[in-house]
Amino acid sequence: MILAQLSWPEIKSARSRVCVVPLGSLEQHGPHLPLWTDTAIASGIASRVEQRLPGQVLLAPTQPVGHSPHHSHFGCVSLDIASYMAVIKGLCRSFAGMGIHRVFLLNGHGGNDVPCRAALCEMKVENPDLSVVLASYWTLAAEAFGRIRTSPPGGMNHACEMETSIMLVLHPEQVNLSEVQDDGPLARGDQQRFDSLPPSPLRRVPDMLRAQPYYMVRNFDEISATGTVGSPSHATREKGDLFLNAAVDAVADLVQAFAAGDLDFAGEEKAAPPQAHVP
């Protein structure tokens, strides 16, 4: 069910569904991909999930602008943190006002994560009955993505193997393969040096499938000459189908668990509530 296509009396019949809100960005994606790449991918995944689960999903419009100041050297349209938090809180209040109490923020841009988490903390205090979930599609599908990729560590980060492959499926006419350049700390030829270093729990690897030991902000021009971080040279349309299907599978699994009220215990048996002690 598509929220934008409903009349106001029809909203009542959609209140029990999970409202999926794709979150994108408008920022540079190297010399070979368009600025709306994150928006296009999040929208494509969400649309396919709605088609798979038409009785459980209420699909809201994609939010096309995110928090992207770290891309300003190359080009972006970005909201600052306070403004983006206000957008997220305004959306949540709007859904709650329509009687919708389960909202899934499907994130398609890493820079949205911090302001979204902060906004949800404030919304929980403001409206404890509103249940909001935030997840990035690549985190949900990380295990499957790891099996599909062929790039080395550092090959999947931004305008990379995965994003380029998916865009070859969704919008191939907007992918300029003649401009593809692997770039970033490891893709620039540092892989051999990286491999020769002794193991360290403090080493950061610029890869979306690798957990980082600490949080640090870098502007993209500090780590990339082209705006790309990763290995888009590994991208193919065939991989794009695999990445896209894996993301849809993972997002659909979360939606179903959320709709069933089992999200906190997905895949686990719920523990019995503690019994009061009677002396």
C-alpha positions as protocol buffer text, in pm:
chain_id: "A"
residue {
  index: 1
  type: MET
  ca { x: 0 y: 0 z: 0 }
}
residue {
  index: 2
  type: ILE
  ca { x: 139 y: 340 z: -102 }
}
residue {
  index: 3
  type: LEU
  ca { x: 71 y: 618 z: 149 }
}
residue {
  index: 4
  type: ALA
  ca { x: 83 y: 898 z: -109 }
}
residue {
  index: 5
  type: GLN
  ca { x: -188 y: 729 z: -315 }
}
residue {
  index: 6
  type: LEU
  ca { x: -443 y: 698 z: -31 }
}
residue {
  index: 7
  type: SER
  ca { x: -732 y: 930 z: 38 }
}
residue {
  index: 8
  type: TRP
  ca { x: -766 y: 1041 z: 397 }
}
residue {
  index: 9
  type: PRO
  ca { x: -1054 y: 801 z: 478 }
}
residue {
  index: 10
  type: GLU
  ca { x: -837 y: 513 z: 354 }
}
residue {
  index: 11
  type: ILE
  ca { x: -566 y: 584 z: 610 }
}
residue {
  index: 12
  type: LYS
  ca { x: -768 y: 416 z: 882 }
}
residue {
  index: 13
  type: SER
  ca { x: -742 y: 76 z: 711 }
}
residue {
  index: 14
  type: ALA
  ca { x: -361 y: 113 z: 690 }
}
residue {
  index: 15
  type: ARG
  ca { x: -289 y: 194 z: 1053 }
}
residue {
  index: 16
  type: SER
  ca { x: -196 y: -160 z: 1150 }
}
residue {
  index: 17
  type: ARG
  ca { x: 74 y: -187 z: 883 }
}
residue {
  index: 18
  type: VAL
  ca { x: 445 y: -116 z: 922 }
}
residue {
  index: 19
  type: CYS
  ca { x: 511 y: 226 z: 772 }
}
residue {
  index: 20
  type: VAL
  ca { x: 837 y: 200 z: 578 }
}
residue {
  index: 21
  type: VAL
  ca { x: 1017 y: 531 z: 524 }
}
residue {
  index: 22
  type: PRO
  ca { x: 1321 y: 515 z: 292 }
}
residue {
  index: 23
  type: LEU
  ca { x: 1592 y: 766 z: 385 }
}
residue {
  index: 24
  type: GLY
  ca { x: 1828 y: 878 z: 109 }
}
residue {
  index: 25
  type: SER
  ca { x: 2073 y: 1155 z: 34 }
}
residue {
  index: 26
  type: LEU
  ca { x: 2175 y: 1393 z: -242 }
}
residue {
  index: 27
  type: GLU
  ca { x: 2554 y: 1378 z: -249 }
}
residue {
  index: 28
  type: GLN
  ca { x: 2843 y: 1298 z: -478 }
}
residue {
  index: 29
  type: HIS
  ca { x: 2906 y: 934 z: -562 }
}
residue {
  index: 30
  type: GLY
  ca { x: 3232 y: 954 z: -746 }
}
residue {
  index: 31
  type: PRO
  ca { x: 3265 y: 1046 z: -1114 }
}
residue {
  index: 32
  type: HIS
  ca { x: 3056 y: 751 z: -1233 }
}
residue {
  index: 33
  type: LEU
  ca { x: 2732 y: 763 z: -1029 }
}
residue {
  index: 34
  type: PRO
  ca { x: 2460 y: 1030 z: -986 }
}
residue {
  index: 35
  type: LEU
  ca { x: 2407 y: 1233 z: -670 }
}
residue {
  index: 36
  type: TRP
  ca { x: 2078 y: 1059 z: -589 }
}
residue {
  index: 37
  type: THR
  ca { x: 2234 y: 710 z: -570 }
}
residue {
  index: 38
  type: ASP
  ca { x: 2149 y: 650 z: -202 }
}
residue {
  index: 39
  type: THR
  ca { x: 1794 y: 773 z: -260 }
}
residue {
  index: 40
  type: ALA
  ca { x: 1753 y: 554 z: -568 }
}
residue {
  index: 41
  type: ILE
  ca { x: 1877 y: 241 z: -393 }
}
residue {
  index: 42
  type: ALA
  ca { x: 1673 y: 289 z: -74 }
}
residue {
  index: 43
  type: SER
  ca { x: 1364 y: 360 z: -287 }
}
residue {
  index: 44
  type: GLY
  ca { x: 1423 y: 55 z: -504 }
}
residue {
  index: 45
  type: ILE
  ca { x: 1460 y: -177 z: -206 }
}
residue {
  index: 46
  type: ALA
  ca { x: 1155 y: -34 z: -27 }
}
residue {
  index: 47
  type: SER
  ca { x: 937 y: -59 z: -338 }
}
residue {
  index: 48
  type: ARG
  ca { x: 1025 y: -424 z: -383 }
}
residue {
  index: 49
  type: VAL
  ca { x: 953 y: -498 z: -18 }
}
residue {
  index: 50
  type: GLU
  ca { x: 610 y: -334 z: -50 }
}
residue {
  index: 51
  type: GLN
  ca { x: 538 y: -545 z: -357 }
}
residue {
  index: 52
  type: ARG
  ca { x: 640 y: -861 z: -171 }
}
residue {
  index: 53
  type: LEU
  ca { x: 445 y: -778 z: 147 }
}
residue {
  index: 54
  type: PRO
  ca { x: 148 y: -571 z: 21 }
}
residue {
  index: 55
  type: GLY
  ca { x: -67 y: -660 z: 322 }
}
residue {
  index: 56
  type: GLN
  ca { x: 194 y: -559 z: 581 }
}
residue {
  index: 57
  type: VAL
  ca { x: 367 y: -250 z: 440 }
}
residue {
  index: 58
  type: LEU
  ca { x: 255 y: 110 z: 416 }
}
residue {
  index: 59
  type: LEU
  ca { x: 520 y: 273 z: 197 }
}
residue {
  index: 60
  type: ALA
  ca { x: 588 y: 639 z: 268 }
}
residue {
  index: 61
  type: PRO
  ca { x: 766 y: 873 z: 25 }
}
residue {
  index: 62
  type: THR
  ca { x: 1144 y: 856 z: 22 }
}
residue {
  index: 63
  type: GLN
  ca { x: 1319 y: 1142 z: 200 }
}
residue {
  index: 64
  type: PRO
  ca { x: 1569 y: 1251 z: -69 }
}
residue {
  index: 65
  type: VAL
  ca { x: 1798 y: 1481 z: 131 }
}
residue {
  index: 66
  type: GLY
  ca { x: 2011 y: 1360 z: 419 }
}
residue {
  index: 67
  type: HIS
  ca { x: 2296 y: 1473 z: 643 }
}
residue {
  index: 68
  type: SER
  ca { x: 2603 y: 1483 z: 418 }
}
residue {
  index: 69
  type: PRO
  ca { x: 2841 y: 1771 z: 508 }
}
residue {
  index: 70
  type: HIS
  ca { x: 3143 y: 1541 z: 472 }
}
residue {
  index: 71
  type: HIS
  ca { x: 3080 y: 1540 z: 94 }
}
residue {
  index: 72
  type: SER
  ca { x: 3070 y: 1918 z: 55 }
}
residue {
  index: 73
  type: HIS
  ca { x: 3412 y: 1940 z: -115 }
}
residue {
  index: 74
  type: PHE
  ca { x: 3281 y: 1738 z: -410 }
}
residue {
  index: 75
  type: GLY
  ca { x: 2915 y: 1840 z: -398 }
}
residue {
  index: 76
  type: CYS
  ca { x: 2603 y: 1769 z: -195 }
}
residue {
  index: 77
  type: VAL
  ca { x: 2271 y: 1906 z: -76 }
}
residue {
  index: 78
  type: SER
  ca { x: 2273 y: 1851 z: 298 }
}
residue {
  index: 79
  type: LEU
  ca { x: 2074 y: 1930 z: 609 }
}
residue {
  index: 80
  type: ASP
  ca { x: 2259 y: 2005 z: 930 }
}
residue {
  index: 81
  type: ILE
  ca { x: 2210 y: 1771 z: 1224 }
}
residue {
  index: 82
  type: ALA
  ca { x: 1946 y: 1978 z: 1404 }
}
residue {
  index: 83
  type: SER
  ca { x: 1745 y: 2026 z: 1085 }
}
residue {
  index: 84
  type: TYR
  ca { x: 1761 y: 1659 z: 994 }
}
residue {
  index: 85
  type: MET
  ca { x: 1661 y: 1557 z: 1344 }
}
residue {
  index: 86
  type: ALA
  ca { x: 1365 y: 1793 z: 1315 }
}
residue {
  index: 87
  type: VAL
  ca { x: 1264 y: 1626 z: 986 }
}
residue {
  index: 88
  type: ILE
  ca { x: 1275 y: 1279 z: 1141 }
}
residue {
  index: 89
  type: LYS
  ca { x: 1079 y: 1389 z: 1448 }
}
residue {
  index: 90
  type: GLY
  ca { x: 826 y: 1570 z: 1229 }
}
residue {
  index: 91
  type: LEU
  ca { x: 773 y: 1257 z: 1023 }
}
residue {
  index: 92
  type: CYS
  ca { x: 723 y: 1044 z: 1333 }
}
residue {
  index: 93
  type: ARG
  ca { x: 476 y: 1291 z: 1481 }
}
residue {
  index: 94
  type: SER
  ca { x: 284 y: 1296 z: 1153 }
}
residue {
  index: 95
  type: PHE
  ca { x: 254 y: 918 z: 1141 }
}
residue {
  index: 96
  type: ALA
  ca { x: 148 y: 905 z: 1506 }
}
residue {
  index: 97
  type: GLY
  ca { x: -111 y: 1174 z: 1436 }
}
residue {
  index: 98
  type: MET
  ca { x: -263 y: 948 z: 1168 }
}
residue {
  index: 99
  type: GLY
  ca { x: -282 y: 659 z: 1413 }
}
residue {
  index: 100
  type: ILE
  ca { x: 22 y: 476 z: 1270 }
}
residue {
  index: 101
  type: HIS
  ca { x: 233 y: 339 z: 1554 }
}
residue {
  index: 102
  type: ARG
  ca { x: 495 y: 122 z: 1381 }
}
residue {
  index: 103
  type: VAL
  ca { x: 750 y: 307 z: 1171 }
}
residue {
  index: 104
  type: PHE
  ca { x: 1054 y: 158 z: 1002 }
}
residue {
  index: 105
  type: LEU
  ca { x: 1318 y: 409 z: 890 }
}
residue {
  index: 106
  type: LEU
  ca { x: 1502 y: 227 z: 611 }
}
residue {
  index: 107
  type: ASN
  ca { x: 1834 y: 406 z: 587 }
}
residue {
  index: 108
  type: GLY
  ca { x: 2028 y: 432 z: 263 }
}
residue {
  index: 109
  type: HIS
  ca { x: 2304 y: 675 z: 371 }
}
residue {
  index: 110
  type: GLY
  ca { x: 2555 y: 629 z: 652 }
}
residue {
  index: 111
  type: GLY
  ca { x: 2557 y: 998 z: 746 }
}
residue {
  index: 112
  type: ASN
  ca { x: 2190 y: 979 z: 844 }
}
residue {
  index: 113
  type: ASP
  ca { x: 2258 y: 732 z: 1123 }
}
residue {
  index: 114
  type: VAL
  ca { x: 2378 y: 965 z: 1401 }
}
residue {
  index: 115
  type: PRO
  ca { x: 2101 y: 1230 z: 1371 }
}
residue {
  index: 116
  type: CYS
  ca { x: 1837 y: 958 z: 1332 }
}
residue {
  index: 117
  type: ARG
  ca { x: 1946 y: 781 z: 1651 }
}
residue {
  index: 118
  type: ALA
  ca { x: 1944 y: 1107 z: 1843 }
}
residue {
  index: 119
  type: ALA
  ca { x: 1599 y: 1198 z: 1707 }
}
residue {
  index: 120
  type: LEU
  ca { x: 1457 y: 858 z: 1803 }
}
residue {
  index: 121
  type: CYS
  ca { x: 1588 y: 893 z: 2158 }
}
residue {
  index: 122
  type: GLU
  ca { x: 1395 y: 1219 z: 2191 }
}
residue {
  index: 123
  type: MET
  ca { x: 1084 y: 1079 z: 2023 }
}
residue {
  index: 124
  type: LYS
  ca { x: 1074 y: 784 z: 2264 }
}
residue {
  index: 125
  type: VAL
  ca { x: 1054 y: 1023 z: 2557 }
}
residue {
  index: 126
  type: GLU
  ca { x: 794 y: 1238 z: 2380 }
}
residue {
  index: 127
  type: ASN
  ca { x: 574 y: 947 z: 2265 }
}
residue {
  index: 128
  type: PRO
  ca { x: 646 y: 614 z: 2438 }
}
residue {
  index: 129
  type: ASP
  ca { x: 366 y: 440 z: 2245 }
}
residue {
  index: 130
  type: LEU
  ca { x: 527 y: 509 z: 1908 }
}
residue {
  index: 131
  type: SER
  ca { x: 751 y: 223 z: 1800 }
}
residue {
  index: 132
  type: VAL
  ca { x: 1023 y: 327 z: 1555 }
}
residue {
  index: 133
  type: VAL
  ca { x: 1296 y: 107 z: 1410 }
}
residue {
  index: 134
  type: LEU
  ca { x: 1603 y: 237 z: 1226 }
}
residue {
  index: 135
  type: ALA
  ca { x: 1823 y: 11 z: 1013 }
}
residue {
  index: 136
  type: SER
  ca { x: 2057 y: 45 z: 717 }
}
residue {
  index: 137
  type: TYR
  ca { x: 1995 y: -210 z: 444 }
}
residue {
  index: 138
  type: TRP
  ca { x: 2363 y: -307 z: 414 }
}
residue {
  index: 139
  type: THR
  ca { x: 2378 y: -390 z: 786 }
}
residue {
  index: 140
  type: LEU
  ca { x: 2069 y: -610 z: 764 }
}
residue {
  index: 141
  type: ALA
  ca { x: 2210 y: -788 z: 458 }
}
residue {
  index: 142
  type: ALA
  ca { x: 2574 y: -792 z: 570 }
}
residue {
  index: 143
  type: GLU
  ca { x: 2613 y: -1169 z: 578 }
}
residue {
  index: 144
  type: ALA
  ca { x: 2471 y: -1216 z: 228 }
}
residue {
  index: 145
  type: PHE
  ca { x: 2666 y: -917 z: 93 }
}
residue {
  index: 146
  type: GLY
  ca { x: 2985 y: -1074 z: 225 }
}
residue {
  index: 147
  type: ARG
  ca { x: 2919 y: -1384 z: 17 }
}
residue {
  index: 148
  type: ILE
  ca { x: 2844 y: -1185 z: -300 }
}
residue {
  index: 149
  type: ARG
  ca { x: 3132 y: -939 z: -300 }
}
residue {
  index: 150
  type: THR
  ca { x: 3463 y: -1004 z: -473 }
}
residue {
  index: 151
  type: SER
  ca { x: 3643 y: -684 z: -366 }
}
residue {
  index: 152
  type: PRO
  ca { x: 3902 y: -698 z: -84 }
}
residue {
  index: 153
  type: PRO
  ca { x: 3860 y: -521 z: 253 }
}
residue {
  index: 154
  type: GLY
  ca { x: 3797 y: -154 z: 180 }
}
residue {
  index: 155
  type: GLY
  ca { x: 3624 y: -236 z: -147 }
}
residue {
  index: 156
  type: MET
  ca { x: 3271 y: -163 z: -24 }
}
residue {
  index: 157
  type: ASN
  ca { x: 3217 y: 181 z: 123 }
}
residue {
  index: 158
  type: HIS
  ca { x: 3091 y: 457 z: -110 }
}
residue {
  index: 159
  type: ALA
  ca { x: 3021 y: 453 z: -485 }
}
residue {
  index: 160
  type: CYS
  ca { x: 3168 y: 107 z: -449 }
}
residue {
  index: 161
  type: GLU
  ca { x: 3124 y: -245 z: -584 }
}
residue {
  index: 162
  type: MET
  ca { x: 2783 y: -286 z: -422 }
}
residue {
  index: 163
  type: GLU
  ca { x: 2629 y: 55 z: -494 }
}
residue {
  index: 164
  type: THR
  ca { x: 2755 y: 57 z: -852 }
}
residue {
  index: 165
  type: SER
  ca { x: 2626 y: -296 z: -912 }
}
residue {
  index: 166
  type: ILE
  ca { x: 2279 y: -213 z: -781 }
}
residue {
  index: 167
  type: MET
  ca { x: 2261 y: 105 z: -987 }
}
residue {
  index: 168
  type: LEU
  ca { x: 2346 y: -104 z: -1295 }
}
residue {
  index: 169
  type: VAL
  ca { x: 2017 y: -284 z: -1224 }
}
residue {
  index: 170
  type: LEU
  ca { x: 1799 y: 8 z: -1116 }
}
residue {
  index: 171
  type: HIS
  ca { x: 1926 y: 291 z: -1340 }
}
residue {
  index: 172
  type: PRO
  ca { x: 2190 y: 160 z: -1581 }
}
residue {
  index: 173
  type: GLU
  ca { x: 2158 y: 467 z: -1803 }
}
residue {
  index: 174
  type: GLN
  ca { x: 2292 y: 679 z: -1514 }
}
residue {
  index: 175
  type: VAL
  ca { x: 2609 y: 473 z: -1455 }
}
residue {
  index: 176
  type: ASN
  ca { x: 2914 y: 594 z: -1646 }
}
residue {
  index: 177
  type: LEU
  ca { x: 3142 y: 291 z: -1646 }
}
residue {
  index: 178
  type: SER
  ca { x: 3409 y: 477 z: -1842 }
}
residue {
  index: 179
  type: GLU
  ca { x: 3465 y: 698 z: -1533 }
}
residue {
  index: 180
  type: VAL
  ca { x: 3495 y: 415 z: -1280 }
}
residue {
  index: 181
  type: GLN
  ca { x: 3802 y: 450 z: -1058 }
}
residue {
  index: 182
  type: ASP
  ca { x: 3886 y: 248 z: -748 }
}
residue {
  index: 183
  type: ASP
  ca { x: 3983 y: 493 z: -475 }
}
residue {
  index: 184
  type: GLY
  ca { x: 4016 y: 531 z: -101 }
}
residue {
  index: 185
  type: PRO
  ca { x: 4279 y: 439 z: 159 }
}
residue {
  index: 186
  type: LEU
  ca { x: 4311 y: 75 z: 49 }
}
residue {
  index: 187
  type: ALA
  ca { x: 4207 y: 95 z: -316 }
}
residue {
  index: 188
  type: ARG
  ca { x: 4484 y: 344 z: -398 }
}
residue {
  index: 189
  type: GLY
  ca { x: 4753 y: 79 z: -371 }
}
residue {
  index: 190
  type: ASP
  ca { x: 4779 y: 54 z: 7 }
}
residue {
  index: 191
  type: GLN
  ca { x: 4639 y: -301 z: 15 }
}
residue {
  index: 192
  type: GLN
  ca { x: 4982 y: -467 z: 19 }
}
residue {
  index: 193
  type: ARG
  ca { x: 5100 y: -243 z: 300 }
}
residue {
  index: 194
  type: PHE
  ca { x: 4779 y: -309 z: 490 }
}
residue {
  index: 195
  type: ASP
  ca { x: 4819 y: -685 z: 451 }
}
residue {
  index: 196
  type: SER
  ca { x: 5177 y: -668 z: 582 }
}
residue {
  index: 197
  type: LEU
  ca { x: 5086 y: -487 z: 904 }
}
residue {
  index: 198
  type: PRO
  ca { x: 5058 y: -687 z: 1227 }
}
residue {
  index: 199
  type: PRO
  ca { x: 4702 y: -735 z: 1359 }
}
residue {
  index: 200
  type: SER
  ca { x: 4570 y: -449 z: 1572 }
}
residue {
  index: 201
  type: PRO
  ca { x: 4232 y: -401 z: 1741 }
}
residue {
  index: 202
  type: LEU
  ca { x: 4262 y: -27 z: 1669 }
}
residue {
  index: 203
  type: ARG
  ca { x: 4294 y: -53 z: 1292 }
}
residue {
  index: 204
  type: ARG
  ca { x: 4004 y: 103 z: 1101 }
}
residue {
  index: 205
  type: VAL
  ca { x: 3911 y: -47 z: 764 }
}
residue {
  index: 206
  type: PRO
  ca { x: 3694 y: 180 z: 546 }
}
residue {
  index: 207
  type: ASP
  ca { x: 3443 y: -90 z: 460 }
}
residue {
  index: 208
  type: MET
  ca { x: 3068 y: -92 z: 530 }
}
residue {
  index: 209
  type: LEU
  ca { x: 3077 y: -460 z: 630 }
}
residue {
  index: 210
  type: ARG
  ca { x: 3351 y: -411 z: 890 }
}
residue {
  index: 211
  type: ALA
  ca { x: 3278 y: -294 z: 1245 }
}
residue {
  index: 212
  type: GLN
  ca { x: 3500 y: 0 z: 1340 }
}
residue {
  index: 213
  type: PRO
  ca { x: 3681 y: 7 z: 1676 }
}
residue {
  index: 214
  type: TYR
  ca { x: 3614 y: 376 z: 1729 }
}
residue {
  index: 215
  type: TYR
  ca { x: 3419 y: 664 z: 1577 }
}
residue {
  index: 216
  type: MET
  ca { x: 3602 y: 927 z: 1374 }
}
residue {
  index: 217
  type: VAL
  ca { x: 3479 y: 1175 z: 1114 }
}
residue {
  index: 218
  type: ARG
  ca { x: 3676 y: 1238 z: 797 }
}
residue {
  index: 219
  type: ASN
  ca { x: 3575 y: 1461 z: 509 }
}
residue {
  index: 220
  type: PHE
  ca { x: 3574 y: 1263 z: 186 }
}
residue {
  index: 221
  type: ASP
  ca { x: 3839 y: 1478 z: 21 }
}
residue {
  index: 222
  type: GLU
  ca { x: 4076 y: 1370 z: 300 }
}
residue {
  index: 223
  type: ILE
  ca { x: 4052 y: 1004 z: 199 }
}
residue {
  index: 224
  type: SER
  ca { x: 3966 y: 1010 z: -171 }
}
residue {
  index: 225
  type: ALA
  ca { x: 4076 y: 1209 z: -475 }
}
residue {
  index: 226
  type: THR
  ca { x: 3764 y: 1118 z: -672 }
}
residue {
  index: 227
  type: GLY
  ca { x: 3491 y: 1092 z: -408 }
}
residue {
  index: 228
  type: THR
  ca { x: 3486 y: 714 z: -442 }
}
residue {
  index: 229
  type: VAL
  ca { x: 3590 y: 492 z: -152 }
}
residue {
  index: 230
  type: GLY
  ca { x: 3600 y: 132 z: -262 }
}
residue {
  index: 231
  type: SER
  ca { x: 3628 y: -82 z: -572 }
}
residue {
  index: 232
  type: PRO
  ca { x: 3357 y: -8 z: -829 }
}
residue {
  index: 233
  type: SER
  ca { x: 3573 y: -190 z: -1084 }
}
residue {
  index: 234
  type: HIS
  ca { x: 3431 y: -512 z: -934 }
}
residue {
  index: 235
  type: ALA
  ca { x: 3074 y: -407 z: -1011 }
}
residue {
  index: 236
  type: THR
  ca { x: 2853 y: -603 z: -1251 }
}
residue {
  index: 237
  type: ARG
  ca { x: 2483 y: -610 z: -1327 }
}
residue {
  index: 238
  type: GLU
  ca { x: 2474 y: -978 z: -1225 }
}
residue {
  index: 239
  type: LYS
  ca { x: 2608 y: -888 z: -880 }
}
residue {
  index: 240
  type: GLY
  ca { x: 2360 y: -603 z: -869 }
}
residue {
  index: 241
  type: ASP
  ca { x: 2071 y: -848 z: -893 }
}
residue {
  index: 242
  type: LEU
  ca { x: 2224 y: -1055 z: -611 }
}
residue {
  index: 243
  type: PHE
  ca { x: 2291 y: -755 z: -386 }
}
residue {
  index: 244
  type: LEU
  ca { x: 1944 y: -611 z: -448 }
}
residue {
  index: 245
  type: ASN
  ca { x: 1765 y: -941 z: -383 }
}
residue {
  index: 246
  type: ALA
  ca { x: 1967 y: -997 z: -65 }
}
residue {
  index: 247
  type: ALA
  ca { x: 1877 y: -650 z: 62 }
}
residue {
  index: 248
  type: VAL
  ca { x: 1507 y: -703 z: -14 }
}
residue {
  index: 249
  type: ASP
  ca { x: 1513 y: -1040 z: 165 }
}
residue {
  index: 250
  type: ALA
  ca { x: 1677 y: -893 z: 475 }
}
residue {
  index: 251
  type: VAL
  ca { x: 1451 y: -587 z: 492 }
}
residue {
  index: 252
  type: ALA
  ca { x: 1139 y: -800 z: 437 }
}
residue {
  index: 253
  type: ASP
  ca { x: 1245 y: -1028 z: 724 }
}
residue {
  index: 254
  type: LEU
  ca { x: 1270 y: -729 z: 957 }
}
residue {
  index: 255
  type: VAL
  ca { x: 932 y: -592 z: 844 }
}
residue {
  index: 256
  type: GLN
  ca { x: 764 y: -927 z: 911 }
}
residue {
  index: 257
  type: ALA
  ca { x: 918 y: -955 z: 1257 }
}
residue {
  index: 258
  type: PHE
  ca { x: 816 y: -596 z: 1333 }
}
residue {
  index: 259
  type: ALA
  ca { x: 460 y: -659 z: 1210 }
}
residue {
  index: 260
  type: ALA
  ca { x: 435 y: -970 z: 1428 }
}
residue {
  index: 261
  type: GLY
  ca { x: 557 y: -783 z: 1735 }
}
residue {
  index: 262
  type: ASP
  ca { x: 854 y: -1017 z: 1765 }
}
residue {
  index: 263
  type: LEU
  ca { x: 1134 y: -785 z: 1662 }
}
residue {
  index: 264
  type: ASP
  ca { x: 1317 y: -790 z: 1996 }
}
residue {
  index: 265
  type: PHE
  ca { x: 1308 y: -1169 z: 1996 }
}
residue {
  index: 266
  type: ALA
  ca { x: 1339 y: -1248 z: 1624 }
}
residue {
  index: 267
  type: GLY
  ca { x: 1461 y: -1603 z: 1586 }
}
residue {
  index: 268
  type: GLU
  ca { x: 1450 y: -1664 z: 1960 }
}
residue {
  index: 269
  type: GLU
  ca { x: 1197 y: -1809 z: 2199 }
}
residue {
  index: 270
  type: LYS
  ca { x: 1056 y: -1543 z: 2424 }
}
residue {
  index: 271
  type: ALA
  ca { x: 1140 y: -1586 z: 2787 }
}
residue {
  index: 272
  type: ALA
  ca { x: 851 y: -1626 z: 3026 }
}
residue {
  index: 273
  type: PRO
  ca { x: 783 y: -1316 z: 3233 }
}
residue {
  index: 274
  type: PRO
  ca { x: 918 y: -1330 z: 3588 }
}
residue {
  index: 275
  type: GLN
  ca { x: 673 y: -1465 z: 3845 }
}
residue {
  index: 276
  type: ALA
  ca { x: 595 y: -1263 z: 4152 }
}
residue {
  index: 277
  type: HIS
  ca { x: 735 y: -1418 z: 4468 }
}
residue {
  index: 278
  type: VAL
  ca { x: 463 y: -1521 z: 4709 }
}
residue {
  index: 279
  type: PRO
  ca { x: 598 y: -1589 z: 5060 }
}
